[in-house]
Amino acid sequence: MEKVEAHLNEGSPVSSWLGIRVYEPECLENREVVWHLRINPNPKLKKILTIGVYGGHTFLIKDIAKLANTYAYTHCG
């Protein structure tokens, strides 16, 4: 919390020092779930928070490989 507070007190926008990666699940007809990467932060950022979005709720994803068997990038499939 101290690091967040320090950045906010300096007036630095959060997006300049913290990236947020967003995955969203899609349920296929065969009951397989594919996680689509919807937002990918600037690769130069080292502090990246990965979250999932489903049914209007968000949740922290610590390791996408443990959560999903299949995950895909939005733009290249």
The first five atom37 places (N, CA, C, CB, O) and aatype in JSON, in Angstrom:
{
  "aatype": [12, 6, 11, 19, 6, 0, 8, 10, 2, 6, 7, 15, 14, 19, 15, 15, 17, 10, 7, 9, 1, 19, 18, 6, 14, 6, 4, 10, 6, 2, 1, 6, 19, 19, 17, 8, 10, 1, 9, 2, 14, 2, 14, 11, 10, 11, 11, 9, 10, 16, 9, 7, 19, 18, 7, 7, 8, 16, 13, 10, 9, 11, 3, 9, 0, 11, 10, 0, 2, 16, 18, 0, 18, 16, 8, 4, 7],
  "atom_mask": [
    [1, 1, 1, 1, 1],
    [1, 1, 1, 1, 1],
    [1, 1, 1, 1, 1],
    [1, 1, 1, 1, 1],
    [1, 1, 1, 1, 1],
    [1, 1, 1, 1, 1],
    [1, 1, 1, 1, 1],
    [1, 1, 1, 1, 1],
    [1, 1, 1, 1, 1],
    [1, 1, 1, 1, 1],
    [1, 1, 1, 0, 1],
    [1, 1, 1, 1, 1],
    [1, 1, 1, 1, 1],
    [1, 1, 1, 1, 1],
    [1, 1, 1, 1, 1],
    [1, 1, 1, 1, 1],
    [1, 1, 1, 1, 1],
    [1, 1, 1, 1, 1],
    [1, 1, 1, 0, 1],
    [1, 1, 1, 1, 1],
    [1, 1, 1, 1, 1],
    [1, 1, 1, 1, 1],
    [1, 1, 1, 1, 1],
    [1, 1, 1, 1, 1],
    [1, 1, 1, 1, 1],
    [1, 1, 1, 1, 1],
    [1, 1, 1, 1, 1],
    [1, 1, 1, 1, 1],
    [1, 1, 1, 1, 1],
    [1, 1, 1, 1, 1],
    [1, 1, 1, 1, 1],
    [1, 1, 1, 1, 1],
    [1, 1, 1, 1, 1],
    [1, 1, 1, 1, 1],
    [1, 1, 1, 1, 1],
    [1, 1, 1, 1, 1],
    [1, 1, 1, 1, 1],
    [1, 1, 1, 1, 1],
    [1, 1, 1, 1, 1],
    [1, 1, 1, 1, 1],
    [1, 1, 1, 1, 1],
    [1, 1, 1, 1, 1],
    [1, 1, 1, 1, 1],
    [1, 1, 1, 1, 1],
    [1, 1, 1, 1, 1],
    [1, 1, 1, 1, 1],
    [1, 1, 1, 1, 1],
    [1, 1, 1, 1, 1],
    [1, 1, 1, 1, 1],
    [1, 1, 1, 1, 1],
    [1, 1, 1, 1, 1],
    [1, 1, 1, 0, 1],
    [1, 1, 1, 1, 1],
    [1, 1, 1, 1, 1],
    [1, 1, 1, 0, 1],
    [1, 1, 1, 0, 1],
    [1, 1, 1, 1, 1],
    [1, 1, 1, 1, 1],
    [1, 1, 1, 1, 1],
    [1, 1, 1, 1, 1],
    [1, 1, 1, 1, 1],
    [1, 1, 1, 1, 1],
    [1, 1, 1, 1, 1],
    [1, 1, 1, 1, 1],
    [1, 1, 1, 1, 1],
    [1, 1, 1, 1, 1],
    [1, 1, 1, 1, 1],
    [1, 1, 1, 1, 1],
    [1, 1, 1, 1, 1],
    [1, 1, 1, 1, 1],
    [1, 1, 1, 1, 1],
    [1, 1, 1, 1, 1],
    [1, 1, 1, 1, 1],
    [1, 1, 1, 1, 1],
    [1, 1, 1, 1, 1],
    [1, 1, 1, 1, 1],
    [1, 1, 1, 0, 1]
  ],
  "atom_positions": [
    [[0.81, -1.18, 0.0], [0.0, 0.0, 0.0], [0.86, 1.26, 0.0], [-0.93, -0.01, 1.19], [0.51, 2.28, -0.59]],
    [[2.01, 1.16, 0.67], [2.88, 2.33, 0.74], [3.34, 2.77, -0.64], [4.08, 2.05, 1.63], [3.42, 3.96, -0.92]],
    [[3.66, 1.8, -1.52], [4.12, 2.13, -2.87], [3.0, 2.79, -3.68], [4.61, 0.86, -3.59], [3.25, 3.74, -4.41]],
    [[1.79, 2.28, -3.53], [0.65, 2.87, -4.23], [0.44, 4.3, -3.75], [-0.63, 2.04, -4.02], [0.29, 5.22, -4.56]],
    [[0.44, 4.48, -2.46], [0.24, 5.81, -1.89], [1.33, 6.78, -2.33], [0.2, 5.74, -0.36], [1.05, 7.94, -2.62]],
    [[2.58, 6.31, -2.38], [3.69, 7.17, -2.8], [3.5, 7.63, -4.25], [5.03, 6.43, -2.66], [3.7, 8.8, -4.55]],
    [[3.11, 6.72, -5.14], [2.89, 7.08, -6.54], [1.73, 8.05, -6.7], [2.63, 5.83, -7.37], [1.81, 9.01, -7.47]],
    [[0.65, 7.8, -5.95], [-0.51, 8.69, -6.05], [-0.19, 10.07, -5.5], [-1.7, 8.09, -5.3], [-0.66, 11.07, -6.04]],
    [[0.6, 10.13, -4.43], [0.98, 11.42, -3.87], [1.89, 12.2, -4.8], [1.67, 11.22, -2.53], [1.9, 13.43, -4.78]],
    [[2.66, 11.49, -5.64], [3.52, 12.16, -6.62], [2.72, 12.63, -7.83], [4.64, 11.21, -7.07], [3.22, 13.4, -8.65]],
    [[1.51, 12.18, -7.95], [0.69, 12.55, -9.09], [0.92, 11.66, -10.3], [0.0, 0.0, 0.0], [0.43, 11.97, -11.39]],
    [[1.65, 10.56, -10.13], [1.9, 9.64, -11.24], [0.63, 8.85, -11.55], [3.07, 8.68, -10.92], [0.04, 8.27, -10.63]],
    [[0.2, 8.8, -12.81], [-0.95, 7.96, -13.12], [-0.61, 6.5, -12.87], [-1.41, 8.18, -14.58], [0.5, 6.06, -13.15]],
    [[-1.56, 5.76, -12.36], [-1.34, 4.35, -12.03], [-0.86, 3.57, -13.25], [-2.63, 3.72, -11.47], [-0.01, 2.69, -13.12]],
    [[-1.39, 3.89, -14.43], [-1.03, 3.15, -15.64], [0.44, 3.34, -16.03], [-1.92, 3.57, -16.78], [0.95, 2.59, -16.85]],
    [[1.12, 4.33, -15.45], [2.52, 4.55, -15.78], [3.44, 3.61, -15.0], [2.9, 5.99, -15.5], [4.6, 3.44, -15.38]],
    [[2.95, 3.0, -13.92], [3.81, 2.12, -13.12], [3.19, 0.77, -12.8], [4.17, 2.81, -11.84], [3.88, -0.12, -12.3]],
    [[1.88, 0.59, -13.09], [1.23, -0.69, -12.84], [0.42, -1.07, -14.07], [0.32, -0.62, -11.58], [-0.46, -0.32, -14.51]],
    [[0.72, -2.24, -14.62], [-0.04, -2.72, -15.77], [-1.12, -3.69, -15.31], [0.0, 0.0, 0.0], [-0.93, -4.42, -14.34]],
    [[-2.22, -3.7, -16.01], [-3.3, -4.64, -15.69], [-3.59, -5.48, -16.93], [-4.59, -3.88, -15.21], [-3.92, -4.96, -17.99]],
    [[-3.46, -6.79, -16.75], [-3.76, -7.76, -17.82], [-5.12, -8.37, -17.49], [-2.62, -8.89, -17.93], [-5.35, -8.8, -16.36]],
    [[-6.02, -8.39, -18.47], [-7.4, -8.85, -18.22], [-7.73, -10.05, -19.09], [-8.41, -7.71, -18.49], [-7.58, -10.01, -20.31]],
    [[-8.17, -11.13, -18.45], [-8.66, -12.32, -19.15], [-10.15, -12.45, -18.93], [-7.92, -13.6, -18.66], [-10.67, -12.1, -17.87]],
    [[-10.84, -12.96, -19.97], [-12.28, -13.19, -19.88], [-12.59, -14.59, -20.4], [-13.08, -12.1, -20.68], [-12.12, -14.95, -21.49]],
    [[-13.35, -15.4, -19.66], [-13.64, -16.76, -20.1], [-14.76, -16.81, -21.13], [-13.99, -17.62, -18.91], [-15.67, -15.98, -21.14]],
    [[-14.67, -17.82, -22.0], [-15.74, -18.12, -22.94], [-16.02, -19.61, -22.84], [-15.36, -17.7, -24.42], [-15.11, -20.42, -22.98]],
    [[-17.26, -19.97, -22.59], [-17.66, -21.38, -22.51], [-18.07, -21.85, -23.9], [-18.81, -21.59, -21.49], [-18.97, -21.29, -24.51]],
    [[-17.4, -22.89, -24.38], [-17.7, -23.45, -25.7], [-18.79, -24.51, -25.58], [-16.43, -24.04, -26.35], [-19.12, -24.94, -24.47]],
    [[-19.34, -24.92, -26.72], [-20.42, -25.91, -26.72], [-19.99, -27.24, -26.11], [-20.91, -26.14, -28.14], [-20.82, -27.95, -25.52]],
    [[-18.72, -27.6, -26.23], [-18.23, -28.87, -25.68], [-17.85, -28.74, -24.2], [-17.03, -29.37, -26.48], [-17.16, -29.6, -23.65]],
    [[-18.29, -27.66, -23.57], [-18.08, -27.36, -22.15], [-16.63, -26.98, -21.82], [-18.48, -28.55, -21.33], [-16.27, -26.83, -20.65]],
    [[-15.81, -26.84, -22.84], [-14.45, -26.36, -22.64], [-14.5, -24.85, -22.4], [-13.53, -26.7, -23.87], [-15.32, -24.14, -22.98]],
    [[-13.61, -24.37, -21.55], [-13.54, -22.94, -21.27], [-12.24, -22.4, -21.86], [-13.62, -22.65, -19.73], [-11.16, -22.92, -21.58]],
    [[-12.36, -21.37, -22.67], [-11.19, -20.7, -23.26], [-11.1, -19.32, -22.62], [-11.29, -20.61, -24.83], [-12.08, -18.58, -22.59]],
    [[-9.93, -18.98, -22.12], [-9.71, -17.67, -21.5], [-9.07, -16.76, -22.54], [-8.8, -17.79, -20.23], [-7.98, -17.04, -23.04]],
    [[-9.75, -15.66, -22.87], [-9.27, -14.71, -23.87], [-8.6, -13.53, -23.18], [-10.44, -14.22, -24.77], [-9.14, -12.95, -22.24]],
    [[-7.42, -13.19, -23.67], [-6.72, -12.02, -23.17], [-7.36, -10.8, -23.81], [-5.18, -12.09, -23.48], [-7.26, -10.61, -25.03]],
    [[-8.01, -9.96, -23.01], [-8.73, -8.79, -23.54], [-7.89, -7.52, -23.46], [-10.03, -8.6, -22.78], [-7.97, -6.67, -24.34]],
    [[-7.1, -7.39, -22.41], [-6.25, -6.2, -22.25], [-4.86, -6.66, -21.84], [-6.85, -5.2, -21.2], [-4.72, -7.42, -20.88]],
    [[-3.86, -6.22, -22.56], [-2.47, -6.56, -22.25], [-1.71, -5.26, -22.04], [-1.83, -7.42, -23.39], [-1.72, -4.39, -22.91]],
    [[-1.04, -5.1, -20.9], [-0.33, -3.85, -20.64], [0.95, -3.72, -21.44], [-0.01, -3.75, -19.18], [1.4, -4.66, -22.09]],
    [[1.51, -2.55, -21.38], [2.78, -2.25, -22.03], [3.84, -3.26, -21.55], [3.24, -0.79, -21.74], [4.01, -3.42, -20.34]],
    [[4.54, -3.94, -22.46], [5.52, -4.95, -22.05], [6.72, -4.37, -21.28], [6.03, -5.67, -23.27], [7.47, -5.13, -20.67]],
    [[6.9, -3.07, -21.31], [8.0, -2.46, -20.56], [7.74, -2.41, -19.07], [8.26, -1.06, -21.08], [8.67, -2.27, -18.27]],
    [[6.47, -2.52, -18.68], [6.12, -2.48, -17.26], [6.49, -3.8, -16.6], [4.62, -2.19, -17.06], [6.29, -4.87, -17.17]],
    [[7.02, -3.71, -15.4], [7.42, -4.91, -14.65], [6.37, -5.31, -13.63], [8.75, -4.68, -13.96], [6.27, -6.49, -13.28]],
    [[5.58, -4.36, -13.15], [4.55, -4.64, -12.15], [3.23, -4.83, -12.89], [4.44, -3.49, -11.08], [2.62, -3.86, -13.35]],
    [[2.8, -6.09, -13.0], [1.59, -6.4, -13.76], [0.62, -7.18, -12.87], [1.93, -7.21, -15.05], [1.0, -8.17, -12.25]],
    [[-0.6, -6.72, -12.82], [-1.67, -7.36, -12.08], [-2.54, -8.08, -13.1], [-2.5, -6.32, -11.24], [-3.01, -7.47, -14.07]],
    [[-2.77, -9.37, -12.9], [-3.59, -10.15, -13.82], [-4.94, -10.42, -13.15], [-2.89, -11.49, -14.22], [-5.0, -10.96, -12.05]],
    [[-6.01, -10.03, -13.85], [-7.34, -10.24, -13.31], [-8.21, -10.97, -14.33], [-7.99, -8.91, -12.92], [-7.92, -10.99, -15.52]],
    [[-9.27, -11.57, -13.83], [-10.28, -12.19, -14.67], [-11.58, -11.42, -14.51], [0.0, 0.0, 0.0], [-11.84, -10.83, -13.46]],
    [[-12.38, -11.42, -15.57], [-13.68, -10.76, -15.54], [-14.72, -11.77, -15.99], [-13.69, -9.48, -16.45], [-14.6, -12.36, -17.07]],
    [[-15.75, -11.96, -15.16], [-16.81, -12.89, -15.52], [-18.09, -12.48, -14.8], [-16.41, -14.36, -15.17], [-18.1, -12.28, -13.59]],
    [[-19.16, -12.37, -15.54], [-20.47, -12.08, -14.96], [-20.51, -10.8, -14.14], [0.0, 0.0, 0.0], [-21.2, -10.74, -13.13]],
    [[-19.77, -9.79, -14.58], [-19.78, -8.52, -13.86], [-18.88, -8.51, -12.64], [0.0, 0.0, 0.0], [-18.89, -7.53, -11.89]],
    [[-18.12, -9.56, -12.42], [-17.22, -9.64, -11.27], [-15.78, -9.72, -11.75], [-17.56, -10.86, -10.38], [-15.51, -10.21, -12.85]],
    [[-14.88, -9.25, -10.93], [-13.44, -9.37, -11.23], [-12.77, -10.15, -10.12], [-12.78, -7.96, -11.4], [-13.22, -10.16, -8.97]],
    [[-11.68, -10.82, -10.48], [-10.95, -11.6, -9.49], [-9.48, -11.66, -9.9], [-11.54, -13.03, -9.36], [-9.15, -11.57, -11.08]],
    [[-8.64, -11.81, -8.93], [-7.2, -11.88, -9.14], [-6.82, -13.24, -9.69], [-6.44, -11.6, -7.82], [-7.29, -14.27, -9.2]],
    [[-5.96, -13.26, -10.7], [-5.42, -14.5, -11.24], [-3.92, -14.51, -10.92], [-5.68, -14.63, -12.81], [-3.16, -13.67, -11.4]],
    [[-3.52, -15.46, -10.1], [-2.1, -15.54, -9.75], [-1.29, -16.26, -10.81], [-1.93, -16.25, -8.41], [-0.14, -15.92, -11.06]],
    [[-1.9, -17.29, -11.46], [-1.19, -18.06, -12.48], [-2.21, -18.57, -13.5], [-0.39, -19.26, -11.84], [-2.95, -19.51, -13.22]],
    [[-2.25, -17.95, -14.68], [-3.23, -18.31, -15.71], [-3.04, -19.76, -16.16], [-3.11, -17.37, -16.91], [-4.02, -20.41, -16.52]],
    [[-1.83, -20.26, -16.15], [-1.58, -21.65, -16.59], [-2.24, -22.65, -15.63], [-0.07, -21.92, -16.68], [-2.65, -23.73, -16.06]],
    [[-2.34, -22.32, -14.35], [-3.0, -23.2, -13.4], [-4.52, -23.09, -13.51], [-2.55, -22.88, -11.97], [-5.23, -24.06, -13.24]],
    [[-5.01, -21.94, -13.89], [-6.45, -21.7, -13.99], [-7.03, -22.32, -15.25], [-6.74, -20.22, -13.96], [-8.13, -22.87, -15.23]],
    [[-6.3, -22.23, -16.35], [-6.88, -22.59, -17.64], [-6.01, -23.58, -18.4], [-7.1, -21.35, -18.47], [-4.79, -23.5, -18.38]],
    [[-6.67, -24.51, -19.07], [-5.97, -25.39, -20.0], [-5.74, -24.68, -21.32], [-6.76, -26.7, -20.23], [-4.74, -24.93, -22.0]],
    [[-6.66, -23.78, -21.69], [-6.58, -23.07, -22.95], [-6.77, -21.58, -22.72], [-7.62, -23.61, -23.96], [-7.74, -21.16, -22.09]],
    [[-5.84, -20.79, -23.22], [-6.02, -19.34, -23.19], [-5.52, -18.79, -24.5], [-5.28, -18.69, -21.98], [-4.57, -19.32, -25.08]],
    [[-6.15, -17.71, -24.98], [-5.9, -17.21, -26.31], [-5.78, -15.69, -26.29], [-7.0, -17.65, -27.26], [-6.4, -15.01, -25.48]],
    [[-4.98, -15.18, -27.21], [-4.86, -13.73, -27.37], [-5.99, -13.26, -28.29], [-3.46, -13.34, -27.94], [-6.32, -13.92, -29.27]],
    [[-6.55, -12.13, -27.97], [-7.7, -11.62, -28.71], [-7.4, -11.36, -30.18], [-8.19, -10.35, -28.08], [-8.19, -11.74, -31.04]],
    [[-6.27, -10.73, -30.47], [-5.99, -10.28, -31.82], [-5.48, -11.37, -32.75], [-5.0, -9.17, -31.78], [-5.72, -11.31, -33.95]],
    [[-4.78, -12.36, -32.23], [-4.21, -13.37, -33.13], [-4.83, -14.75, -32.95], [-2.73, -13.47, -32.93], [-4.5, -15.68, -33.69]],
    [[-5.72, -14.89, -31.97], [-6.39, -16.18, -31.77], [-5.47, -17.18, -31.09], [0.0, 0.0, 0.0], [-5.87, -18.31, -30.84]]
  ]
}
